[in-house]
Amino acid sequence: MNLKLMLEETVRRYGWKAGIVLGDRRLSYAELDEASNKIANALIKTGVSKGDRVVMLLSNSLEFIIIYFGIVKAGGIAIPLDAGYKVSELASLFGDCQPKVLVAESPFLETLVPTLPRFKYIECVINLNSKYEGQFLSYREIMATASSNRVEVGLETEDIATISYTGGPTNHPRGVMLSHRSLVAEAIMAGDGFQQTDKDIVMLFALPLLHAFGLEAVLLASIYKGSTVVIVPGTGLSISNLMETIEKERGTMFLGVPYIFALAVKVAEKEGINNDLSSLRLCCSAGAPLSIDIIQRVKRHYGFTIADVWGQTEAVCHVTCPPLDGTGKLGSVGKALPEWDVKIVDDSGNELPPNQLGEIIVRGPIMKGYYHNPQATAEVIKEGWLYTGDIGMVDEAGYLFISGRKKEMIIVKGQNIYPSDIEDVLYTHPKVAEAAVVGIPDELRGEVVRVVLRLKAGETATEQEIRRFCLKHMANYKVPKQVIFWDSLPRTANGKISQEGLRHYLSTLSPP
């Protein structure tokens, strides 16, 4: 099955049910199908054909969902990107995927407009708002004039539907190619694993649809099951806004990252719980390690157990799920979902027995590979198994426990950051001689970014100066929380900067 057929089957079953809700706006599945047909027909009219890339710079909205399905119906490849990326970061990603079409909201276009002539491969820009009316193709005009007829583009299950960029270095982007087959298979497994039905009301809050967890576990699983998705209105991370919306809409499911549950605990401990949340039947966490302490405090204050799942973008979404009745093992992310196999291996790829730590490898509806990067693909996919780079163990009963990461990566509020991504930017600062980036554990945010710099001889700089420089060149969530200046950096025996030495010392400092 492909995504187009999946949506059409949902329309056949649930037609005019309000599938997507945002404030006072209600979008039924039938309306989503019709509106996305308009986008698909408009894209085809602009010259989009099978395999063409379409970049999306959009916030969570009804329009995001309409446009996403319009792209895949036209046979295009949808590439949702973080609108918080700076021009240099977007330029790197554009250069990798070379999109034919860019779809963006006006605020996200402002910084890009002067640089658009650089991207010769972008033949069409679709603007959602009125600021650039007449300069670019208007989304409103498409909705008013485009045909809503069914799009007759032959889609194969192995066609690429989405390219999702991981949190890797912007100088070396890794675009995860996800097929229609993998996306639909994961939607089915996620919905089944969560015991989801058309009676469920799933809350979407602080979880971008451009991320695998938001796109797959919330949106596509809900569409497959005929559930309602409620996009929590407003901006920012207002826990009270989330609680009010759960009470108003009688939400039954909430999926989030550990940072949000940590915030919810702090709110409960400081202000108490002032809303009726009795409609909730499931809360689920993914994207970063969830501490046992947060699980226990959520249970104490809110009365429910968080289902902690594990996966990664290369595996489409999540691979495991614990029992929903709370009978799982504390500290475990559950067992493998159907269609997934999980093994623990040593550095030579040999399978390890239960309760021994090693690298987690998985087999199932994994990615097709990294876009235009066969070498990187071959490094992680071997004989059909995806080498995840995460370290863990499986016990005799099949429960998976995560203990760390083999690859260098920092996870801040569920966002993946590679240290080299930040270091590459810092090395372009005229005063910086050496830079080292380390992730330090943080109770609320999971980890925080700390930077140690050695300046060039005779140079001086302030923490604020370095942070301002970073803000110009990288997404806000990557900007270091603390910048420390040292005359020399610790070294390993072979002369490289010692990450272990840095991490040990920096962990003793007070939180930034």
JOHU-V105152 format. One record per helix or strand of 3 or more residues. SS is the DSSP state (H for helix, E for strand). FROM is the first residue (numbers start at 1). LEN is the number of residues. If there is no record, write none. Layout:
SS_FROM_LEN ; SS_FROM_LEN
This chain:
H_3_12 ; E_18_5 ; E_25_4 ; H_29_17 ; E_53_5 ; H_62_12 ; E_77_4 ; H_87_11 ; E_101_4 ; H_106_8 ; H_116_3 ; E_124_4 ; E_136_3 ; H_139_7 ; E_160_6 ; H_170_3 ; E_175_5 ; H_180_14 ; E_201_4 ; H_212_14 ; E_228_4 ; H_239_11 ; E_253_4 ; H_258_14 ; E_282_4 ; H_292_11 ; E_306_3 ; H_313_3 ; E_341_5 ; E_358_6 ; H_374_7 ; E_385_10 ; E_400_6 ; E_410_3 ; E_415_3 ; H_419_8 ; E_432_11 ; E_446_10 ; H_463_11 ; H_476_3 ; E_482_4 ; H_499_8
